[in-house]
Amino acid sequence: MIFMGKKIIVLNGSPRRGGNTAALVDRFLQGAKEAGHQVTRFDLRDMEIHPCLGCYGGGKDLNSPCVQKDAMDEIYPVYREADVVIFASPMYFWTISGQLKCALDRLFATAEGYPDYRVPCKECALLMAAEGEEDDNFEPIIHYYQSLVKHLRWRDLGCVFAKGVAAVGDIQGNPALDQAKALGAALK
């Protein structure tokens, strides 16, 4: 049997360059590339992405499904072809960053091109860095992520959470880095 690597899109919602979330993404990418997968990374902080208008006017063009024309037009074709979607974000007020939420909201335009707003099934995972060290710190984001996966009918590949990482560089030596690399390497 010939191994055909997966197409992976990473949506990095961290507003910091070289921060803890970026370190998680870098390690995930290392594992995924070593395993033979094709990865496209979008650092959302560097992209001009406008909030969803809630207009229900999208879905007419698969390559550019939204009525707004901005940097999402770079993401849509890669997202459409991707087998795996990786959400990466620092924890902001017990959820994902605004940058990632804005991009996720805009992906709804792709659903408008399908009957019953059903998007094609994908696999997904979440990479997250957070200042808090308590076990229950991630409960709200776990609930959000699991609900998103359930309603999209996607296959969850797991979550990697880095606890106690606030300042840039705090993640060095954190076991979450090895977990992120292992997740990327384990994709089949």
N, C-alpha and C positions, 0 to 999 in steps of 0.2 A: 504494500500500500504506500502511495506517495503522500507525504505530508504537505498539505497546502496551508500555509500560514494564514492567520486571520487578519482582517483589516480592522484596525483599532483606531478610534478617535478619542482623544483626551481633551476634555474641556476643563482647563485649569482656571478656576475662579478666584485665585489669589490676587489681591491688588499689590502684593510685595514681590519685587524681583529678588530671586535668590533666597527666598524665605523657606520656612519649614514645609509648607505645602509643595513648593517647587522641588524640594529635596525628595519628598515622597514620590512625586511624579518622575523625577530623574531615575530613581531606583526602580520604579515600576517599568519605565521604558527600557532600562538596561536588561531586566529579566525578559521582557517581551521580545526585544530585538535579538537577544541571544537565542531565544527559542524559535526564531525565524518568522516572527510576525511583522507585518507592515503597520507602522504607527504614524499617525498625524496628530500633532499637538497644537492646540490653540490656546495661547495665553490671552485670556479675555480682557485683561487690563489694558492691553495694547491695541484693542480693537474698538472701533466706534459701533456700538450696538445700542439701538434705541429700544425703549420699552414697548411691549406689545400694546397695540391700540384696541384690542378686543373687537375688531371690526368684522370678523368672520369673512374676510375677503380674500383669504389665501387659498393655496392648493391648486391653482390653475396651471402652474409651471413647476414641474418637479425639481428643476435646477435652481429656481428662484421663486419659491412658493409664497413668500410674504409680499404684501403690497408695498412695504417699506423697502427701500434699497439702501443697504448699509453693509457692514462687514459680515452680517449673517450670510450673505450670498457666497462668501468663501467657505462657510461651515456647511451649508445645506448639501452640496454634492458629496462631500466627504462623509457626512452623517448618513446620507441615504445609502451609500455603498458599504458602510461599516457593519461588521459583524458584532463588534463589542464597543460599548460606550463607557468611558471612564469619567466619572464626575470627581473632580478634585477641588477642595475648598478648605479654607480655614473655617473654624466655627465662629460665626458671628451671631451673637444673641441667641444661641442654641439652635442655629440652623445654618444653611449654606450662605455664602456671601451674596450680595446683591448682583455682582457681576455674573455669577453662575445662574442665579434665579432668573435674571433678565434673559439670558441665552436659552434657558429651559423653556421659559414662557414663549419665546419666539419659535421654538421647535413645533409648537402647536400648529403652525401654518402647514407643516408637512402632513399632519393628520387630516387637515381639511381636504386633501387630495384623495382620501380613501373613504369608502362607504362606512358609515357609522363611526367615523373618526378613528378607525383602527389603524395603527401604524404597524409596519412589519415587525415581527418579533426579533429582538436583539438580546444580547447578553450585556450585563452591566456590572459595574463595581463602583464603590465609593472610597476615595482616599481623603482623609481629613486630619488636620492638625488642630489642636486646641490647648489653651492654657490650663484648663482645669484638669485635675488628677483624680477626681472622684469617679467611681464606677458608674454612677447614674448620670454623669455629665452628658453622655451621648444619647440618653433615652429619647429626647425630642427629635434629634436628627435620625435616629434609627427608625422611629415611627414614621417620619416623613418619607424617608428613603424606601422603606418597605411598602408603604402605601402607594408611592409612585410606581414601583416595580409591579405591584399587584395590578394596578389599574391599567398600566401599559401592557400587561401580560408578557413581560420580559423575564429572562432567567437571571436571577441574582448570582453573581460569582463571589460575592463577599464584600466585606468592609475592612479597611485598615485604618485604625485610629491611633494617632500619636498623642499621648497624654503629656501634660506639663511642658508644653513647648510654646512659649510666648515670644521671646526675643529671637531675632534671626540667629540661626546657628544652634539654638537650644536642642534641636533634634539630633545633633551629632551623637552617635552611640545609642540612640533610642532603638529598641527592638522593632519598632514599626518600619524602619528602613528595610530591614531584612524581610519582613513580612510583605512589603510592597514589591520587592524584587521577586520573591517567591511567587506572589500572585501573578505577576507578569510572565514568569517562566512556566507556570503551571497551566496556562491556557492551552486547551486542546481544540 
